[in-house]
Amino acid sequence: MNDMSTSPFDTNPYPVTNPALIPARRYYDEDFFRLEKEKLWPHVWQMACRLEEIPALGDYVEYRNFDKSVIVVRTKNGVKAFHNACRHRGVQLVDGPGNCKTAGFICPFHGWRWNPEGENTFVFSPGIFDTELLAKDEIDLVRCRLEEWGGMAFINFDDDAPALSDCLGPVAERMDVRNLDQLKMEWWYGTVLPTNWKLAMEAFMEGYHVMKTHPQLHSIFPSPQFAAGLNVNAGSQMSPREMVTNFNKFHHSLSEGMAGMVHGKEVEIADSLLDMDLPEDTMTALGAYVARLKSEIHVQGVARGLPVPDVNAVDASHPHKVVEFMFPHFFLLPFYSAMSAYRIRPLTAETCLFEIWSLAFVTDEERGPCPRAPTMLAYDSKEFPEIPQQDYSNLPRQQLGLHAGGFENMRLSKDYEGLISNYHRLIDGYLAGQPADVLGAATQKVNDGFDHPISDIGF
């Protein structure tokens, strides 16, 4: 890894010069925040919407980040994205989701219109304009770059950025084999956190916090890598039946605490297997129970007509972490067949928009109407599942603590908190204007699971 103090990072007021130390001012300094707005966000792939939000011809959603607004619309020629501005005087055409199949997009100011393909269909009194001002290329809506992956639409404001697939890297294959594109929303929550966007993401980049932040999980099934140091019995003294019963409590706690991580249907199957015959060795018994559970999730899901993957097979061919990161602002949390998903967007230097989805293989009848917008809650609302409640209770306090006198840097474990370092150094690559292909290759390396070591990302 190169020492960034010797690279062209001199425009960055708070570069990461030691990979294990992250300057605290990166989380609240207004100049650093402005650099991110100008040099990072216009050049990265952003998850703009789930395609199930726009199932019918003419369905559209609005995606916002900073002062940029984009319309993502399903047209007769596929899903497209347009910059959300009238070509006459710049008025935004939409505010939230809707359908434009019949009326198209209509400017509320002077009545100009566009069809779902972004083509202008009406200008009031065109004769009052010079002819060249109304040329087709001048008045059709401006396209924004869009690519689809995993049942989602991603946008990028940079036409010269690498393709989405060239940025995602191996994480895409790990998720594709799990039929990510066929998962469906069960619910969608959002909140405004009094927290810098990066701080919000870092709570999900390591499992080191589980012991204290999520004691209901750690007390049932502590992480092996941390259990020894805390003198916690990770289960070696349990009988096979006790181990399986204990692990099933973990299923219930994950399901109640985060829904998508272990779906209710999966918990029902897990409960039904508690009396299965078990090998005499405790850990072998646990492995047999989990393998049987994965098999039943697949078999019973397929029997219900759902595209549930062979979980044992995909876990063997494409091992994954239970938290997978996609730079710069998206997470997937796969466990068995269902997933949770997180998306974080900056609002100010010390606030962000945080959204959570529960995703599962369910029939339309089981899930009801598809959400078109998140249910917005206060960040301290008790309506959030337990796990986000616990995370959200820490983050505002951490944001305040970063302002404390004498606190100059976060200090990271090189083996378990490395993902935090890796993505910060990738941000620095964008701020320094590294070549697009270099950034794309680095993004592939950064897109990985939690508890990741500090890595060489190529600069």
Residue pairs with C-beta under 8 A, 6 or more apart in sequence:
1 19
1 425
1 454
1 456
1 457
2 459
3 17
4 15
4 16
4 17
4 425
4 428
4 459
5 15
5 17
7 432
7 459
8 432
8 433
9 15
9 428
9 431
9 432
11 35
11 431
11 432
12 32
12 35
12 428
12 431
12 432
13 25
13 29
13 31
13 32
13 35
14 23
14 25
14 26
14 29
14 32
15 23
15 428
16 22
16 23
16 421
16 424
16 425
16 428
19 412
19 414
19 418
19 421
19 425
19 454
20 411
20 412
20 414
20 421
20 454
21 409
21 410
21 411
21 412
22 409
22 410
22 412
22 420
22 421
22 424
23 408
23 409
24 402
24 407
24 408
24 409
24 410
25 32
26 32
26 198
26 424
27 196
27 198
27 199
27 349
27 350
27 399
27 402
28 196
28 349
28 350
28 399
28 402
28 403
29 349
30 349
32 349
33 346
33 348
33 349
35 431
36 346
36 427
36 431
37 66
37 346
39 430
39 431
39 433
40 328
40 427
40 430
40 431
41 65
41 66
41 68
41 157
41 328
41 346
42 68
42 157
42 158
43 156
43 157
43 158
43 161
43 430
43 436
43 439
44 156
44 158
44 161
44 167
44 327
44 328
44 430
45 147
45 154
45 155
45 156
45 161
45 164
45 167
45 168
46 63
46 65
46 154
46 155
46 156
46 328
46 329
47 152
47 153
47 154
47 326
47 329
47 330
47 343
48 61
48 63
48 70
48 72
48 81
48 146
48 152
48 153
48 154
48 155
49 61
49 63
49 72
49 152
49 153
50 151
50 152
50 153
50 185
50 357
51 74
51 79
51 148
51 151
51 152
51 153
52 151
52 184
52 185
52 370
53 59
53 61
53 97
53 370
53 371
53 372
54 60
54 61
54 72
54 73
54 74
54 79
54 97
55 74
55 370
56 74
56 99
56 101
57 74
57 75
57 76
57 101
57 116
58 73
58 74
58 75
58 99
58 100
58 101
58 102
58 116
59 73
59 74
59 97
59 98
59 99
60 71
60 72
60 73
60 74
60 94
60 97
60 98
60 99
60 100
60 116
61 71
61 72
61 96
61 97
61 372
62 69
62 70
62 71
62 72
62 84
62 94
62 95
62 96
62 97
63 69
63 70
63 72
63 81
63 155
64 70
64 345
65 345
65 346
66 346
68 83
68 157
69 83
69 84
69 85
69 92
70 81
70 82
70 83
70 84
70 144
70 155
71 81
71 82
71 83
71 84
71 93
71 94
71 105
71 141
72 79
72 80
72 81
72 146
72 153
72 155
73 79
73 80
73 81
73 82
73 100
73 116
74 116
75 116
75 117
76 116
76 117
77 117
79 146
79 148
79 153
80 117
80 118
80 143
80 146
81 143
81 144
81 145
81 146
81 153
81 155
82 118
82 141
82 142
82 143
82 144
83 141
83 142
83 143
83 144
84 92
84 93
84 94
85 91
85 92
85 93
85 142
86 92
86 93
86 107
86 109
86 110
86 112
87 112
87 120
87 138
87 139
87 140
87 141
87 142
88 107
88 109
88 110
88 112
88 123
88 139
89 109
89 110
91 107
91 108
91 109
93 105
93 106
93 107
93 114
94 105
96 373
97 372
97 373
100 115
100 116
101 116
103 113
104 113
104 114
104 115
104 116
104 121
105 113
105 114
105 115
105 116
105 141
106 112
106 113
107 113
110 124
111 122
111 124
112 120
112 122
112 123
112 124
112 139
113 120
113 121
113 122
114 120
114 121
114 140
114 141
115 121
118 140
118 141
118 142
118 143
119 136
119 140
119 141
120 136
120 139
120 140
120 141
123 129
123 134
123 139
126 134
132 138
133 139
144 155
144 156
144 157
145 155
145 156
145 157
145 158
145 159
145 161
146 153
146 154
146 155
146 156
147 153
147 154
147 156
147 163
147 164
147 165
148 154
149 164
149 165
149 168
149 172
149 181
150 172
150 175
150 176
150 180
150 181
151 180
151 181
151 182
151 183
154 164
156 164
158 436
160 436
161 167
161 436
161 440
162 436
162 437
162 439
162 440
165 172
166 440
166 444
167 327
167 440
167 443
167 444
167 447
168 326
168 443
168 444
168 447
169 443
169 444
169 445
169 447
170 444
170 447
171 324
171 325
171 326
171 447
171 448
173 318
174 318
174 319
174 320
174 324
175 320
175 324
175 332
175 334
177 309
177 314
177 317
177 318
178 309
178 314
178 318
178 320
178 334
178 337
178 339
179 307
179 308
179 309
179 361
180 332
180 339
182 307
182 361
183 338
183 339
183 359
183 360
183 361
184 359
184 360
184 361
184 362
184 364
184 367
184 370
185 357
185 358
185 359
185 367
185 370
185 371
186 259
186 260
186 358
186 359
186 360
186 362
186 367
187 259
187 357
187 358
187 371
187 375
188 355
188 356
188 357
188 358
188 371
188 373
188 374
188 375
189 355
189 356
189 374
189 375
189 376
189 377
189 383
189 384
189 388
190 353
190 354
190 355
190 356
190 374
190 375
190 376
190 377
191 353
191 354
191 376
191 377
191 378
191 379
191 381
191 384
191 392
192 347
192 351
192 352
192 353
192 354
192 379
193 200
193 351
193 352
193 353
193 354
193 379
193 392
193 395
193 396
194 350
194 351
194 379
194 396
194 399
195 350
195 351
195 352
195 395
195 396
195 398
195 399
196 346
196 349
196 350
196 351
196 352
196 399
197 329
197 344
197 345
197 346
197 347
197 352
198 424
198 427
199 395
199 398
199 399
199 402
200 344
200 352
200 354
200 395
201 325
201 329
201 331
201 342
201 344
201 423
202 420
203 209
203 391
203 394
203 395
204 323
204 325
204 331
204 333
204 342
204 391
204 450
205 323
205 325
205 417
205 419
205 420
205 423
205 450
205 452
206 413
206 416
206 417
206 419
206 420
206 450
206 451
207 223
207 226
207 416
207 450
207 451
208 226
208 413
208 416
208 417
208 451
209 394
210 217
210 218
210 222
210 223
210 226
211 218
211 222
211 223
211 226
211 230
213 390
213 391
213 394
214 257
214 387
214 390
216 253
216 257
216 386
217 250
217 253
217 254
217 257
217 387
218 232
220 246
220 247
220 249
220 250
220 253
221 234
221 235
221 246
221 247
221 249
221 250
222 230
222 232
222 234
224 234
225 416
225 451
226 232
227 233
227 234
228 234
235 243
235 246
235 282
235 283
235 286
236 282
236 283
238 246
238 282
239 282
240 278
240 279
240 280
240 281
240 282
240 284
240 285
240 286
241 278
241 285
243 282
243 283
243 285
243 286
244 274
244 278
244 285
244 286
244 289
245 274
247 286
247 289
247 290
248 270
248 271
248 274
251 262
251 266
251 267
251 270
252 267
254 261
254 262
254 335
254 387
255 261
255 262
255 263
255 264
255 266
255 267
256 385
256 386
257 385
257 386
257 387
258 333
258 340
258 358
258 385
258 386
258 387
258 388
259 340
259 358
259 385
260 333
260 338
260 339
260 340
260 341
260 357
260 358
260 359
260 360
261 322
261 333
261 335
261 338
261 339
261 340
262 270
262 335
262 336
262 338
263 336
263 337
263 338
263 360
265 297
265 300
265 301
265 360
266 293
266 297
266 336
266 337
266 338
269 293
269 296
269 297
269 300
270 293
272 296
273 289
273 292
273 293
273 296
276 288
276 289
276 292
278 285
278 288
278 289
279 285
279 288
291 312
293 336
294 311
294 312
294 315
294 336
295 311
295 312
297 308
297 311
297 336
297 337
298 308
298 309
298 310
298 311
298 312
298 337
300 308
301 307
301 308
301 337
301 361
302 308
304 363
305 363
306 361
306 362
306 363
307 361
308 337
308 361
309 337
311 336
311 337
320 334
320 449
321 448
321 449
321 450
321 451
321 452
322 333
322 334
322 335
322 449
322 450
323 331
323 332
323 333
323 449
323 450
324 331
324 332
324 333
324 334
324 447
324 448
324 449
325 331
325 419
325 423
325 446
325 447
325 448
325 449
325 450
326 332
326 447
327 423
327 426
327 443
327 446
327 447
328 423
328 427
329 343
329 344
329 345
330 341
330 342
330 343
330 344
331 341
331 342
331 343
332 339
332 340
332 341
333 339
333 340
333 341
333 342
337 360
337 361
338 358
338 359
338 360
338 361
339 359
339 360
340 356
340 357
340 358
340 359
341 356
341 357
341 359
342 354
342 355
342 356
342 357
343 354
343 355
344 352
344 353
344 354
344 355
345 352
345 353
346 352
347 353
350 399
354 379
354 392
355 374
356 384
356 388
360 367
377 383
377 384
379 392
379 396
380 389
380 392
380 393
381 389
382 389
384 392
401 407
410 420
412 418
412 420
412 421
412 454
414 453
414 454
415 451
415 453
415 454
416 451
416 452
416 453
418 452
418 453
418 454
418 455
419 446
419 448
419 449
419 450
419 451
419 452
421 454
422 445
422 446
422 448
422 452
422 454
422 455
422 457
423 446
425 457
425 459
426 439
426 442
426 443
426 446
426 457
429 438
429 439
429 442
429 457
429 459
430 439
434 442
434 459
438 458
438 459
441 458
442 457
442 458
442 459
445 455
445 456
445 457
445 458
446 457
